[in-house]
Amino acid sequence: MSKRKKTSSGSMLDLWRPPKGAGDPIGCLATTYTFAPGLFDEQCLARFLEIESEPDREDLAFLLERENRLGSVYAGVLVDHTQAGVEHSLRWDVLPIRIRTGKQHAKLSLLAWTRHIRIIVASANLTEQGYRTNYEVAAAVDIIPAEARLEVVTDAVAFLRGLLRLVPGTADHPPEIRRAEAFLDQVERHVRGWKPVSRRAGVRQQLVFTLPPIGNDLAARSSLDEAVQACRGRGASPHEAWIASPFFDEEEGAGRVAASLCKLMARGVERRLWFCVPATGNDETNVHRLAAPKALIATPRAYQGDVTVEILPVVDAEKNRRPWHAKMLALFADDYSALMVGSSNFTCAGMGVRQSRNAEANLLTIADREDHGSEAKELQALWPVMEQVSDPESAEWLGAQRENEEEEQSKTPPLPAGFLSATYRAGDKRRIILRLDADHLPQEWRVGACGREEQELLSAGSWTAGGRPSTFELEWTPVQPPEKLLVQWGECEAFLPLNVEDSRELPPPAQLENMSAEDMLCILAASDPSAAFRAWARRQQPPGSFDADLDSATPIDLDPLRRYDLQATFLHRVRRRARILAQLRANLQRPAWGRQALDWRLRGMIGVEALADRLVRDLATTNGAADEALLTLADFLIVLREVDYDPSDGSLPRAEFQKMFRPFLTELAGKLRAQVESHYGQISDDMKQFWSRVVDRCQE
């Protein structure tokens, strides 16, 4: 264990950025134990979607850009049910995982772009502490069309599908479950034609999991067993193991998991174990105070094991204090070196050595020891340098420490199992739909909305009076959905996760009312929508706000070429509009990576339908220029009719595109015909005839 070095550090948030050439985002599904929605929304998703606006400095641009981009992709988080009721954007889903004798502790994220799949396996929760403060470990497996490790994608998708079965109420297939399943199906279809990688002889990576049994068809899994079995596929059983874990079980449990590891190690040779444990500091007698159970050194002796103890570092290379939260297990034999990183603490529930198990995800890398190979040595060198405890017997063993504040279970009881899910139905007839299991509800309870609008939604009494249905629909009057749903029973309370039934029905941000048809057209036609959003948002700033572009511009009255406003001439306007409409057509012809993406392109917050509504509104407000406004609307329909979709590998095929686009165009043309007829008194006869011919052709 001497050939180690100081490890390099990096930002885990960078793993959410698309690699060069990754293509358009398709969707992401992440898992976590504790959860900070602000970090996921403003940092992780912003990087995944390449949102360039800064939420703190460009709040309006960030809001519009995020809402628009999320409409065409899938995003969801699987989180332990005790942490799941947080406020979040209804553009992405929060799915609570309920494990009866354990917790959802995995930290695996599946990110999908059109030409790149990335699977992130980490020890860090999706929290500020996990991504910014703690000492954590993370690894990414990248899959590209030319070199696809398809078995890793298959394993990750299967694991996530298993977790979905642990979401309360999943048997009823609520909308959030259907969306998550559709995303996983899409990922599998997307990589189906990618070229499997020719495995390097010296290095192999695979995912290993801990899971409780799920239903009658998915058996329990153990990360420890799966890791050792994979190592045995490369050679003999390991004779040496290094363990770095911030948390352990109490004496009995620690002894059980240590014994399980020893039994899986090689026989007939000396077994060597290195335990890296937290310490709370030394007293004046220089006695180490170790926050771990003494069973870690006592148990291996019964299995011919030699134990060395080291102290987990809490200060990084830059002398910043960072609480250790990483979980690492290294296994060695004469034939290979192996390293497992991920979410599993060295506990029974984490490693999966008894009936009560968490959901855990880890990445195992095995490097063969070869005469001229360096991979095994490089893998071993990833282990950080730690201080060795010279005399573990004389140390003060404090026993297993409580999990730190980030992972500490709430002191209040978890939400009763009878509250399965809550769905918000947006649109004209707004509803909140509660799904309940009568057999697991407390005797007295109430569900209320809190946030901008606070009101009681349902109580045990009103539910009983309504016949105790398993699904209860409640009218919701306010335009905006509730921020949170609070369940109260006895002296306890907890939040119930709320997801949207159909995100397309969510009301757009109120600021969009200030966006003109010209602005919307320019954004839809832009090659860089991020820049277009930021430019528009800057123009919405109050008078006197600093604008870097305006500050450096030539004053208009000092520029002789600007004294004549060419923008005001009809010919110039027509030519400019023609260029923009041509760019819009090119954008509409781009490959669509799923039905949701195409539907958002057509009916989204800033989509074709929204632009058509703005153009009609401009027609209604023109003063003596109705013919020109209707000409713009006619040109817009002509451009839509001329759209010639250009599919790509993995995108919607042409037939599927036409199946959605043509009925949409027919319906839109009929709707516009009816709206324009009410303004015929302002329009010339020639323009009416031209408009009628254009609409007829769109409805053929």
C-alpha positions in Angstrom: 0.0 0.0 0.0 3.0 2.3 -0.2 2.8 3.2 -3.9 0.2 5.9 -3.5 0.2 9.6 -4.2 -1.9 12.7 -3.6 -4.9 12.5 -5.8 -6.0 15.3 -8.1 -9.3 17.0 -7.4 -12.0 18.3 -9.8 -15.5 19.6 -9.9 -18.1 16.9 -10.1 -20.4 19.4 -11.7 -18.2 19.3 -14.8 -19.3 15.7 -15.3 -22.8 17.1 -16.2 -21.4 19.2 -19.1 -21.8 17.5 -22.5 -18.5 16.4 -24.0 -17.5 17.8 -27.4 -19.7 16.5 -30.1 -22.3 15.1 -27.7 -25.2 16.5 -29.7 -28.6 17.6 -28.4 -29.8 16.6 -24.9 -32.3 13.8 -24.7 -32.8 13.4 -21.0 -31.4 12.5 -17.6 -32.4 10.4 -14.6 -30.4 10.7 -11.4 -30.6 9.0 -8.0 -29.7 10.4 -4.6 -30.4 10.0 -0.9 -30.6 13.6 0.4 -31.5 16.2 -2.2 -31.2 19.9 -2.8 -33.4 20.8 -5.8 -31.7 24.2 -6.3 -28.3 22.5 -7.0 -29.9 20.0 -9.4 -31.9 22.7 -11.2 -29.5 25.6 -11.4 -26.2 23.7 -11.6 -26.6 20.1 -12.8 -29.4 20.6 -15.3 -28.0 24.0 -16.4 -24.8 22.3 -17.4 -26.5 19.3 -18.9 -28.7 21.5 -21.1 -25.9 24.1 -21.8 -27.9 27.0 -20.4 -25.5 29.9 -20.6 -27.6 32.4 -18.6 -26.5 32.8 -14.9 -29.4 32.3 -12.5 -28.1 34.9 -10.0 -27.3 37.7 -12.6 -29.7 36.9 -15.4 -32.7 35.5 -13.6 -35.2 36.2 -16.4 -33.1 34.9 -19.2 -32.2 31.8 -17.1 -35.9 31.2 -16.3 -37.0 31.4 -19.9 -34.1 29.4 -21.3 -34.5 26.6 -18.7 -38.3 26.4 -19.2 -37.9 26.3 -22.9 -35.2 23.6 -23.0 -36.7 21.4 -20.3 -39.9 21.2 -22.4 -38.2 19.0 -25.0 -36.2 16.7 -22.8 -36.8 14.4 -19.8 -35.4 15.1 -16.4 -36.1 13.2 -13.1 -34.6 12.4 -9.7 -35.2 9.2 -7.8 -34.8 10.1 -4.1 -35.3 8.3 -0.8 -39.0 8.9 0.3 -37.9 10.6 3.5 -36.2 13.4 1.5 -38.6 13.6 -1.4 -41.2 16.3 -0.6 -39.0 19.3 -1.5 -40.2 22.1 -3.7 -39.1 21.7 -7.3 -39.9 22.8 -10.8 -42.7 20.9 -12.3 -40.8 20.7 -15.5 -38.9 17.8 -14.0 -40.0 14.9 -11.7 -39.2 13.9 -8.2 -39.9 10.2 -7.6 -39.8 8.9 -4.0 -38.3 5.4 -3.4 -39.6 3.5 -0.4 -37.5 0.5 0.8 -39.2 -1.1 3.8 -36.0 -2.2 5.6 -33.4 0.2 4.0 -33.0 3.4 2.1 -32.4 4.6 -1.5 -28.7 5.4 -1.1 -27.4 5.1 -4.6 -25.9 8.0 -6.4 -26.1 7.1 -10.1 -26.9 9.5 -12.9 -27.8 8.5 -16.5 -27.2 11.4 -18.9 -28.2 11.0 -22.6 -27.3 13.2 -25.5 -27.9 12.3 -29.2 -24.3 11.1 -29.7 -23.1 10.4 -26.1 -24.4 8.5 -23.1 -22.7 9.2 -19.7 -23.2 7.2 -16.5 -21.9 9.0 -13.4 -21.4 6.8 -10.3 -20.5 8.8 -7.2 -20.5 8.9 -3.4 -22.0 12.4 -3.4 -25.6 13.2 -2.9 -27.2 15.9 -5.0 -26.6 18.6 -2.4 -24.3 21.5 -1.9 -22.3 19.6 0.6 -21.9 16.6 -1.7 -20.9 18.6 -4.8 -19.0 21.5 -3.2 -17.8 20.8 0.4 -17.2 17.1 1.1 -14.3 14.9 0.1 -16.1 12.7 -2.4 -15.3 10.3 -5.2 -17.0 10.1 -8.6 -16.4 8.2 -11.9 -18.0 8.5 -15.3 -18.4 5.8 -18.0 -18.8 7.4 -21.4 -20.5 5.6 -24.3 -20.3 6.8 -27.9 -21.6 5.3 -31.1 -18.2 4.1 -32.3 -17.2 2.5 -29.0 -20.2 1.6 -26.9 -20.0 -0.4 -23.7 -23.6 -1.5 -24.1 -23.5 -3.9 -21.1 -23.0 -0.9 -18.8 -26.0 0.9 -20.3 -28.1 -2.2 -20.0 -27.1 -2.7 -16.3 -27.7 1.0 -15.5 -31.2 1.0 -17.2 -32.1 -2.3 -15.4 -31.1 -0.9 -12.0 -33.2 2.3 -12.6 -36.1 0.2 -13.8 -35.9 -1.8 -10.5 -35.9 1.4 -8.5 -39.0 2.6 -10.3 -40.9 -0.4 -9.0 -40.2 0.8 -5.5 -42.0 4.1 -6.1 -45.2 4.2 -4.1 -48.2 3.8 -6.3 -46.2 2.6 -9.3 -48.7 -0.2 -10.0 -51.2 2.5 -11.1 -48.7 3.9 -13.6 -49.0 7.6 -12.7 -47.6 10.1 -15.3 -44.2 10.5 -13.7 -43.6 6.7 -13.8 -44.7 6.6 -17.5 -42.3 9.4 -18.3 -39.3 7.8 -16.6 -40.0 4.4 -18.2 -40.4 6.1 -21.6 -37.0 7.8 -21.2 -35.3 4.5 -20.3 -36.9 2.8 -23.3 -35.7 5.7 -25.5 -32.1 5.3 -24.2 -32.2 1.5 -25.0 -33.5 2.1 -28.5 -31.1 5.0 -29.1 -27.9 2.9 -28.5 -29.2 -0.3 -30.2 -27.3 0.4 -33.4 -24.1 1.6 -31.7 -20.9 -0.4 -32.2 -20.0 -2.6 -29.2 -16.5 -1.8 -27.9 -13.8 -4.4 -28.3 -12.8 -4.9 -24.7 -9.2 -4.1 -23.8 -7.6 -7.2 -22.4 -6.1 -5.5 -19.4 -8.9 -3.4 -18.1 -12.6 -4.1 -17.4 -15.3 -1.9 -15.9 -18.8 -2.9 -14.7 -21.5 -1.7 -12.4 -22.2 -3.6 -9.2 -25.3 -3.0 -7.1 -26.9 -3.7 -3.7 -30.6 -4.1 -3.8 -33.3 -5.7 -1.7 -35.5 -8.3 -3.4 -38.1 -6.6 -5.6 -41.3 -8.5 -6.2 -41.0 -12.2 -7.1 -38.7 -11.8 -10.1 -35.8 -9.7 -8.9 -33.6 -11.3 -6.3 -31.6 -9.4 -3.7 -28.1 -8.2 -4.8 -24.9 -7.6 -3.0 -22.2 -5.1 -4.1 -19.6 -7.0 -2.1 -20.5 -10.4 -3.6 -20.7 -9.0 -7.2 -17.4 -7.3 -6.9 -15.5 -10.3 -5.6 -17.2 -12.6 -8.2 -16.1 -10.2 -11.0 -12.5 -10.3 -9.6 -12.6 -14.1 -9.6 -13.4 -13.9 -13.3 -10.0 -12.3 -13.8 -8.0 -14.6 -11.5 -7.9 -15.9 -7.9 -9.8 -14.6 -5.0 -8.3 -11.4 -3.5 -5.8 -11.8 -0.7 -5.6 -8.1 0.2 -8.4 -5.5 0.6 -8.4 -1.8 1.4 -11.6 -0.2 2.8 -12.3 3.5 3.1 -15.7 4.4 4.6 -16.9 7.3 6.7 -19.6 5.2 8.4 -19.8 1.7 9.9 -22.4 -0.4 11.7 -22.2 -0.9 15.5 -20.0 -3.8 16.8 -22.2 -6.8 15.7 -22.9 -5.4 12.3 -19.3 -4.3 11.7 -18.1 -7.8 12.6 -20.6 -9.4 10.3 -19.6 -7.4 7.2 -15.9 -7.8 8.0 -16.4 -11.6 8.3 -18.2 -11.6 5.0 -15.3 -9.9 3.3 -12.8 -12.3 4.9 -14.7 -15.4 3.8 -14.7 -14.1 0.2 -10.9 -13.6 0.2 -8.3 -16.2 -0.7 -7.7 -19.2 1.5 -4.4 -20.7 2.5 -2.6 -17.4 2.4 -2.3 -14.5 4.8 -5.2 -12.1 4.3 -4.3 -8.4 4.6 -6.9 -5.8 5.3 -6.4 -2.0 5.5 -9.3 -0.1 7.2 -9.3 3.7 6.6 -11.6 5.2 9.3 -12.5 8.6 10.6 -10.9 10.1 13.7 -12.0 12.8 16.0 -8.6 14.1 16.9 -5.8 13.1 19.3 -5.8 14.0 23.0 -2.7 15.1 25.0 -1.5 11.5 25.3 -1.4 11.2 21.5 -3.9 8.4 21.7 -5.9 8.2 18.4 -9.7 8.5 18.9 -11.2 6.5 16.1 -14.9 6.9 15.1 -15.4 3.2 14.2 -16.1 -0.1 16.0 -13.2 -2.2 17.3 -14.7 -5.3 15.6 -13.0 -4.1 12.4 -9.7 -5.3 13.8 -11.0 -8.1 16.1 -13.0 -10.0 13.5 -10.4 -10.5 10.8 -8.1 -12.2 13.3 -10.5 -15.2 13.4 -10.0 -15.5 9.6 -6.2 -15.3 9.6 -6.3 -11.7 8.7 -3.7 -9.1 9.4 -5.2 -5.6 9.9 -3.7 -2.1 9.4 -5.6 1.0 10.3 -5.3 4.4 8.7 -7.1 7.7 9.3 -9.3 9.3 6.6 -8.0 12.7 5.6 -10.2 15.8 6.2 -8.0 18.4 4.6 -7.4 18.5 0.8 -4.2 19.4 -1.1 -5.2 23.1 -0.9 -5.5 22.9 2.9 -9.3 23.3 2.8 -11.2 21.3 5.3 -13.4 18.7 3.7 -15.3 16.1 5.6 -14.6 12.6 4.2 -17.7 11.2 2.5 -16.2 9.0 -0.2 -16.6 5.2 -0.2 -13.9 3.0 -1.7 -13.0 -0.6 -1.7 -9.8 -2.0 -3.3 -9.1 -5.7 -3.9 -5.8 -7.2 -4.9 -4.5 -10.6 -6.1 -1.4 -11.6 -7.9 -3.4 -11.4 -11.2 -5.1 -8.0 -10.9 -5.9 -4.8 -9.0 -9.5 -3.8 -8.5 -11.1 -0.6 -7.3 -14.8 -0.1 -6.4 -16.2 3.4 -5.9 -19.7 4.6 -5.3 -22.3 4.9 -2.6 -21.8 1.7 -0.5 -20.5 2.3 3.0 -18.8 -0.6 4.7 -22.0 -1.6 6.4 -24.3 -4.6 6.1 -27.0 -2.6 4.4 -24.5 -0.9 2.1 -22.6 -4.0 1.0 -25.6 -6.3 1.0 -24.6 -9.0 3.5 -27.9 -9.6 5.2 -31.6 -9.3 4.6 -32.0 -5.5 5.3 -30.3 -3.8 2.3 -30.2 -0.3 0.8 -30.2 0.5 -2.9 -26.6 1.2 -3.7 -24.7 1.7 -7.0 -20.9 1.3 -7.5 -18.4 1.1 -10.4 -15.8 -1.6 -10.3 -12.6 -1.3 -12.3 -10.3 -4.3 -12.7 -6.9 -4.0 -14.2 -4.8 -7.1 -14.9 -1.2 -7.2 -13.6 1.0 -7.5 -16.6 4.8 -7.3 -17.0 4.7 -4.2 -19.2 1.3 -2.8 -18.2 0.8 0.3 -16.1 -2.9 0.1 -15.5 -2.8 -1.9 -12.3 -0.2 0.5 -10.8 -2.2 3.5 -11.9 -5.4 2.1 -10.3 -3.5 1.5 -7.1 -2.1 5.0 -7.1 -5.6 6.5 -7.1 -5.9 5.7 -3.4 -5.1 8.8 -1.4 -2.2 9.1 1.1 -3.4 8.6 4.7 -1.9 8.6 8.2 -1.3 5.2 9.6 -2.3 4.3 13.2 0.9 2.7 14.6 -0.8 0.9 17.5 -4.5 0.2 16.8 -4.9 -1.8 20.0 -4.0 1.3 22.1 -6.3 3.6 20.1 -9.6 4.7 21.6 -12.4 3.1 19.5 -15.5 5.3 19.9 -17.8 3.0 17.9 -19.8 3.8 14.8 -20.5 7.6 14.5 -23.8 9.0 13.6 -24.1 9.9 9.9 -23.4 13.5 9.4 -26.0 16.2 9.1 -26.3 15.7 5.3 -27.3 12.1 5.6 -29.0 12.1 9.0 -32.5 10.8 9.0 -35.2 13.2 9.9 -36.3 13.0 13.6 -39.9 13.1 12.5 -41.5 9.9 11.3 -41.6 9.4 7.5 -44.7 10.0 5.5 -47.2 7.2 6.1 -47.2 4.6 3.3 -50.9 5.2 2.6 -50.1 8.5 0.8 -49.0 7.1 -2.6 -48.6 10.1 -4.9 -49.9 13.6 -5.9 -50.4 14.8 -9.4 -51.1 18.4 -10.6 -53.3 18.7 -13.7 -52.7 22.0 -15.3 -54.8 23.8 -18.0 -58.2 25.3 -17.9 -59.7 22.8 -15.4 -56.9 22.6 -12.8 -57.0 19.7 -10.4 -54.8 18.0 -7.8 -55.1 14.2 -7.9 -54.3 12.3 -4.7 -53.7 8.5 -4.8 -54.2 6.8 -1.4 -53.9 3.4 0.1 -56.7 3.1 2.7 -55.0 0.2 4.5 -51.9 2.2 5.4 -53.4 5.6 6.3 -53.4 7.0 9.9 -56.8 7.5 11.6 -56.7 11.3 11.4 -54.9 13.3 8.8 -55.1 16.3 6.5 -53.4 17.4 3.3 -52.8 21.0 2.6 -51.1 23.2 0.0 -48.4 25.6 1.2 -46.4 28.3 -0.4 -48.0 31.1 -2.5 -51.4 29.7 -1.9 -52.2 28.0 1.4 -55.4 26.0 1.9 -56.6 22.6 3.1 -57.2 20.2 0.3 -58.4 17.0 1.9 -58.9 15.5 5.4 -59.6 12.1 6.7 -63.2 13.2 7.4 -63.9 14.6 3.9 -62.2 11.6 2.3 -64.4 9.2 4.3 -67.5 11.2 3.5 -66.6 10.9 -0.2 -66.6 7.1 0.0 -62.9 6.5 0.7 -61.8 6.4 -2.9 -58.2 5.3 -3.9 -58.0 8.3 -6.2 -59.4 11.7 -5.2 -59.5 14.7 -7.5 -59.6 18.2 -6.0 -60.3 21.5 -7.8 -57.4 23.9 -7.7 -58.5 27.5 -8.5 -55.2 29.5 -8.6 -53.4 29.8 -11.9 -50.1 28.8 -10.4 -49.7 25.3 -8.9 -49.0 24.9 -5.1 -45.3 24.9 -4.1 -45.6 22.0 -1.7 -48.2 19.6 -0.3 -48.0 19.2 3.5 -49.4 16.1 5.2 -50.2 16.3 8.9 -51.2 13.4 11.2 -51.2 13.5 15.0 -48.3 15.7 16.0 -46.3 14.8 12.9 -46.0 16.3 9.4 -44.1 15.6 6.2 -44.2 16.8 2.6 -45.8 14.8 -0.2 -44.0 15.0 -3.6 -46.1 16.7 -6.3 -45.5 16.1 -10.1 -47.3 17.4 -13.1 -49.7 15.3 -15.2 -48.7 17.0 -18.5 -46.0 19.7 -18.5 -47.2 21.1 -21.8 -50.3 22.4 -19.9 -48.2 24.4 -17.4 -48.7 28.2 -17.7 -45.8 30.0 -19.3 -43.9 32.6 -17.3 -45.9 35.8 -17.0 -42.9 37.7 -18.5 -43.7 36.1 -21.9 -46.7 38.5 -22.3 -44.1 41.2 -23.1 -42.6 39.2 -25.9 -43.7 40.3 -29.4 -44.2 38.1 -32.4 -41.0 39.6 -33.9 -39.0 38.7 -30.7 -40.5 35.1 -30.7 -39.7 34.6 -34.4 -36.1 35.7 -33.9 -35.6 33.3 -31.0 -37.2 30.4 -32.9 -35.0 31.1 -35.9 -31.8 31.8 -33.9 -28.8 29.5 -34.3 -27.9 30.3 -30.7 -31.2 30.5 -28.7 -29.2 31.2 -25.5 -27.8 34.4 -26.8 -31.2 35.4 -28.2 -32.9 34.8 -24.8 -30.3 36.9 -23.1 -30.5 39.7 -25.6 -34.3 39.8 -25.2 -34.1 39.7 -21.4 -31.7 42.6 -21.3 -34.2 44.7 -23.2 -36.7 44.0 -20.4 -34.5 45.6 -17.8 -35.8 48.9 -16.3 -34.6 52.2 -17.7 -31.2 53.1 -16.5 -30.0 49.5 -16.1 -26.4 49.0 -17.3 -26.1 47.2 -20.6 -22.6 46.5 -21.8 -23.6 46.4 -25.4 -25.3 49.7 -25.3 -22.6 51.3 -23.2 -19.9 50.5 -25.9 -22.1 51.3 -28.9 -21.8 54.4 -31.1 -24.4 57.0 -30.2 -27.1 57.0 -32.9 -27.0 60.7 -33.4 -23.2 60.6 -34.0 -23.5 57.9 -36.7 -24.4 59.4 -40.1 -25.4 56.0 -41.5 -28.1 55.6 -38.8 -29.8 58.9 -39.5 -31.7 57.2 -42.3 -33.7 54.3 -40.7 -33.6 51.6 -43.4 -35.5 49.3 -40.9 -38.6 51.4 -41.5 -38.7 50.7 -45.3 -41.2 48.0 -46.4 -38.7 46.3 -48.8 -36.1 46.0 -46.1 -38.6 44.5 -43.7 -39.8 42.0 -46.2 -36.2 40.9 -47.0 -35.3 40.6 -43.4 -38.4 38.6 -42.6 -37.7 36.3 -45.5 -34.2 35.5 -44.1 -35.6 34.9 -40.6 -38.3 32.6 -41.9 -35.8 30.6 -43.9 -33.8 30.1 -40.7 -36.9 29.1 -38.9 -37.6 26.5 -41.6 -34.1 25.1 -41.2 -34.5 24.8 -37.5 -37.8 23.0 -37.9 -36.2 20.5 -40.3 -33.6 19.5 -37.8 -33.8 15.9 -36.4 -36.2 15.6 -33.5 -35.1 13.2 -30.8 -38.4 11.9 -29.7 -42.1 12.7 -29.8 -41.8 15.0 -26.8 -39.1 17.1 -28.4 -41.1 17.5 -31.6 -44.3 18.3 -29.7 -42.5 21.0 -27.7 -41.1 22.4 -30.9 -44.6 22.7 -32.3 -46.7 23.5 -29.2 -44.2 24.6 -26.6 -43.8 27.8 -24.6 -41.9 29.4 -27.5 -43.0 27.1 -30.4 -44.8 27.3 -33.7 -48.3 27.5 -32.2 -47.3 30.2 -29.7 -45.7 32.2 -32.5 -48.9 31.9 -34.6 -50.9 33.3 -31.7 -48.6 36.3 -31.4 -48.8 36.9 -35.2 -52.6 37.0 -35.0 -52.4 39.3 -32.0 -50.2 41.7 -34.1 -52.8 41.6 -36.8 -55.5 42.7 -34.4 -53.4 45.6 -33.1 -52.1 47.0 -36.4 -53.1 50.5 -37.3 -53.6 50.6 -41.1 -51.1 47.9 -41.8 -53.3 44.8 -41.7 -52.3 43.7 -45.1 -48.6 43.6 -44.2 -49.4 41.7 -40.9 -51.5 39.1 -42.8 -48.8 38.8 -45.4 -46.4 37.9 -42.6 -48.8 35.3 -41.3 -49.3 33.8 -44.8 -45.5 33.6 -45.3 -45.3 31.9 -42.0 -47.8 29.2 -43.1 -46.0 28.8 -46.5 -42.7 28.1 -44.6 -44.4 25.5 -42.4 -45.8 23.8 -45.5 -42.3 23.7 -47.1 -40.7 22.0 -44.1 -38.7 19.1 -45.3 -37.7 17.0 -42.3 -34.1 15.7 -42.3 -33.9 12.8 -39.9 -30.7 11.3 -38.5 -29.6 8.1 -36.9 -31.6 7.6 -33.7 -34.0 10.5 -34.3 -37.7 10.3 -35.2 -38.1 8.7 -38.6 -39.6 10.8 -41.4 -42.9 8.9 -41.3 -43.3 9.5 -37.6 -42.5 13.2 -38.1 -45.1 13.5 -40.8 -47.6 11.7 -38.7 -47.4 14.4 -36.1 -46.5 17.5 -38.2 -49.1 17.3 -41.0 -52.2 17.0 -38.7 -50.7 19.8 -36.6 -50.3 22.1 -39.7 -53.9 21.3 -40.9 -55.3 22.1 -37.5 -53.3 25.3 -37.1 -54.3 26.5 -40.6 -58.0 26.0 -39.8 -57.6 27.8 -36.4 -55.9 30.7 -38.1 -58.5 31.0 -40.8 -61.2 31.3 -38.2 -59.3 33.9 -36.2 -58.4 36.1 -39.3 -62.0 36.2 -40.6 -63.0 38.5 -37.7 -60.5 41.1 -39.1 -61.5 40.9 -42.7 -62.9 44.5 -42.5 -59.3 45.8 -42.3 -57.9 43.7 -45.2 -57.9 44.3 -48.9 -59.7 41.9 -51.3 -56.5 40.8 -53.0 -54.9 40.0 -49.7 -57.9 38.0 -48.6 -57.8 35.9 -51.7 -54.1 35.2 -51.3 -54.6 34.3 -47.7 -57.4 31.9 -48.5 -55.3 30.1 -51.2 -52.4 29.6 -48.7 -54.7 28.2 -46.0 -56.4 25.9 -48.6 -53.0 24.5 -49.6 -52.0 23.9 -45.9 -55.2 21.9 -45.4 -54.8 19.7 -48.5 
